[in-house]
Amino acid sequence: MVVMDVDLQDPPELIAGFIEKWREGYDVVYATREDRGADTFAKRFTAGGFYRLFNKISAVKIPENTGDYRLMDRRVVETIKTLPERSRFMKGLFAWVGFKSVGVAYARPARAAGETKFNFWRLWNFAIDGFASFSTAPLRVWSYIGGVIALLSVLYASVIIIRTLVTGNDVPGYASLLTFILFFGSVQMISVGILGEYIARLFVEVKGRPIYIVDEVYAGAGEDAKPPAKAAAE
């Protein structure tokens, strides 16, 4: 299967190179944009930032400057079809299933006609979908933020106590009130972070993704032996 855009920015002549790589044994052959001169500076900057941030906070790594234009072996397609989730960030799913993959560099030409429907707002929501689908970092980060604030509040309280013992108290009640506010605010953040840990686990379980994917299947030796899954798919 070959997935491509219909606005002529994905040159069909690359498909021949995809098939050559597939015949060499690769299950997924994706097109990597080595030149994004047709895009605006804002688009290039935000796209680069998205890939770097996504790959930093997610266990699934997406090749940078890679869209949906790719060739997939039949067994890769069948594996993706088994995933039961409905909110699908396809860039991440293509990478999640694994298999032997290789990129083919190309210079993406400008759009032949029409205008893109992906404005900044839709691109922003697209990025949010990617982060939410493949990373639990936004749920887990609040416990760390709360812990840091709790530590800072304790240090601040220590400074206030030492300064009060040495120089006296200039504004009665201010130091203790601010310390209590910071400390209990951090406790609330840590509590939210703990809830986030449980929600993150529910989030992973609800997706129902398989624990493992079978690469090749052998029935054993002899006449009843079946060929590898990839050979059968070819």
C-alpha positions in Angstrom: 0.0 0.0 0.0 1.2 3.5 -0.8 -0.3 6.5 1.1 0.1 9.9 -0.5 -1.4 13.4 -0.6 -3.6 14.3 -3.6 -2.3 17.9 -4.1 0.7 16.8 -6.2 3.2 17.7 -3.6 4.1 14.0 -3.2 5.7 13.2 -6.5 4.4 9.8 -7.8 7.8 9.0 -9.4 9.2 8.2 -5.9 7.0 5.1 -5.8 9.4 3.2 -8.1 12.2 3.9 -5.5 9.9 2.8 -2.7 9.3 -0.6 -4.5 13.0 -1.1 -5.0 13.6 -0.6 -1.2 10.7 -3.0 -0.5 12.2 -5.6 -2.7 15.4 -5.2 -0.7 13.5 -6.4 2.4 12.2 -3.2 4.0 8.6 -3.3 5.2 8.1 0.5 5.4 9.6 3.0 3.0 8.8 6.6 3.9 9.6 9.8 2.1 11.8 12.3 4.0 11.7 16.0 3.0 15.3 17.2 2.6 14.2 20.5 1.3 11.1 22.4 2.7 11.7 25.6 0.7 8.1 25.6 -0.5 7.0 26.0 3.1 6.9 29.3 5.0 9.5 30.1 7.7 6.8 29.8 10.4 5.8 26.3 9.1 9.3 25.1 9.0 10.1 26.4 12.5 6.9 25.0 14.1 7.3 21.7 12.3 10.9 21.3 13.5 9.8 22.2 17.1 7.0 19.7 17.0 9.2 16.8 15.9 11.9 17.6 18.5 9.5 17.9 21.3 7.5 14.9 20.4 10.6 12.7 20.1 11.8 14.0 23.5 8.6 13.2 25.5 7.4 10.2 23.7 8.7 6.6 23.7 7.7 6.4 20.0 10.1 8.2 17.8 8.9 9.8 14.5 11.5 10.5 11.7 11.8 14.2 11.3 10.4 15.9 8.2 8.4 12.8 7.3 4.8 12.9 6.4 2.3 10.2 5.5 3.8 9.5 2.0 5.1 6.0 2.3 4.9 2.4 1.1 3.8 -0.3 3.6 4.0 -4.0 3.2 0.7 -5.9 3.5 1.5 -7.2 6.9 2.2 -3.7 8.2 -1.2 -2.6 7.0 -2.9 -5.6 8.6 -1.1 -4.9 11.9 -2.3 -1.2 11.8 -5.9 -2.4 11.1 -5.8 -4.5 14.3 -5.3 -1.4 16.5 -8.7 -0.7 18.1 -8.3 2.9 19.1 -10.5 5.5 17.3 -8.5 8.7 17.9 -5.7 8.0 15.5 -2.5 10.0 15.1 -1.2 8.2 12.0 2.3 9.5 12.1 2.7 7.9 15.5 0.9 4.6 14.6 3.2 4.2 11.6 6.2 4.4 13.9 4.6 2.4 16.8 4.1 -0.8 14.8 7.8 -0.9 14.0 9.0 -3.3 11.3 12.1 -2.7 9.1 11.9 0.8 7.8 14.0 3.2 5.7 13.6 6.7 4.5 14.0 8.1 0.9 15.0 11.7 0.7 13.3 14.1 -1.7 12.7 17.8 -2.3 9.0 18.4 -1.9 7.7 20.7 -4.6 5.3 23.6 -4.2 1.5 22.9 -4.3 0.3 22.7 -8.0 -3.1 24.3 -7.3 -5.4 25.4 -4.5 -4.6 26.4 -1.0 -3.9 24.3 2.1 -6.8 23.9 4.6 -4.4 23.3 7.4 -4.2 26.8 9.1 -2.3 27.5 12.3 -5.2 26.4 14.5 -5.7 23.1 12.8 -2.0 22.4 12.9 -2.0 23.3 16.6 -4.8 20.8 17.3 -3.0 18.2 15.2 0.1 18.6 17.4 -2.0 18.3 20.5 -3.5 15.1 19.2 0.0 13.7 18.7 1.2 14.6 22.2 -1.9 13.3 23.8 -1.9 10.0 21.8 1.7 9.0 22.5 2.9 10.7 25.6 1.7 10.7 29.3 4.2 13.5 30.2 1.5 16.2 30.4 -0.3 14.1 33.1 2.9 13.2 35.0 4.7 16.5 35.0 2.6 18.2 37.7 3.9 15.9 40.5 7.4 17.0 39.6 6.4 20.7 39.5 4.7 20.3 42.8 7.7 18.7 44.3 10.0 21.5 43.2 7.7 24.2 44.5 7.4 22.3 47.8 11.2 22.2 48.1 11.4 25.9 47.3 8.7 26.8 49.9 10.7 24.9 52.6 13.9 26.7 51.6 12.1 30.0 51.6 10.6 29.3 55.0 14.0 28.4 56.4 15.4 31.7 55.1 12.5 33.6 56.7 13.0 31.9 60.0 16.7 32.6 60.1 16.3 36.2 59.0 13.5 36.7 61.7 15.7 35.3 64.4 18.7 37.5 63.4 17.1 40.8 62.4 13.5 40.6 63.8 10.1 40.4 62.1 9.3 43.5 59.9 5.8 42.4 58.8 4.1 40.1 61.2 2.3 37.2 59.5 3.5 37.8 56.0 6.3 35.2 55.9 4.2 32.4 57.5 1.2 33.2 55.2 3.2 33.1 52.0 5.0 29.9 53.1 1.7 28.1 53.9 0.3 29.2 50.5 3.3 27.9 48.6 3.5 24.7 50.5 -0.2 23.7 50.2 -0.3 24.8 46.6 2.6 22.4 46.0 0.7 19.7 47.8 -2.3 20.2 45.5 0.0 19.9 42.5 1.5 16.7 43.8 -2.0 15.3 44.4 -2.9 16.2 40.8 0.3 14.5 39.6 -0.6 11.3 41.5 -4.1 11.3 39.9 -2.3 11.8 36.6 -0.2 8.7 37.2 -3.4 6.6 37.5 -5.1 8.3 34.6 -2.1 7.8 32.4 -2.3 4.0 33.1 -6.0 4.0 32.3 -5.2 6.0 29.2 -2.7 3.3 28.0 -5.0 0.4 28.9 -8.1 1.8 27.2 -6.2 2.1 23.9 -6.0 -1.7 23.9 -2.8 -1.8 21.8 -1.2 -5.3 21.5 1.6 -6.1 23.9 3.7 -7.4 21.0 3.5 -7.9 17.2 4.5 -11.1 15.5 7.2 -10.5 12.9 7.4 -13.9 11.2 5.5 -17.2 11.8 6.9 -20.7 11.3 4.8 -23.8 11.6 7.9 -26.1 12.0 10.0 -28.2 9.7 8.8 -30.6 7.0 6.1 -30.4 4.3 3.6 -28.6 6.6 6.0 -25.8 7.3 4.6 -22.4 6.4 6.7 -19.6 4.8 7.6 -16.5 6.8 4.7 -13.9 7.1 6.6 -11.4 4.9 7.2 -14.0 2.2 3.6 -15.0 2.2 2.5 -11.3 2.0 4.7 -10.8 -1.0 
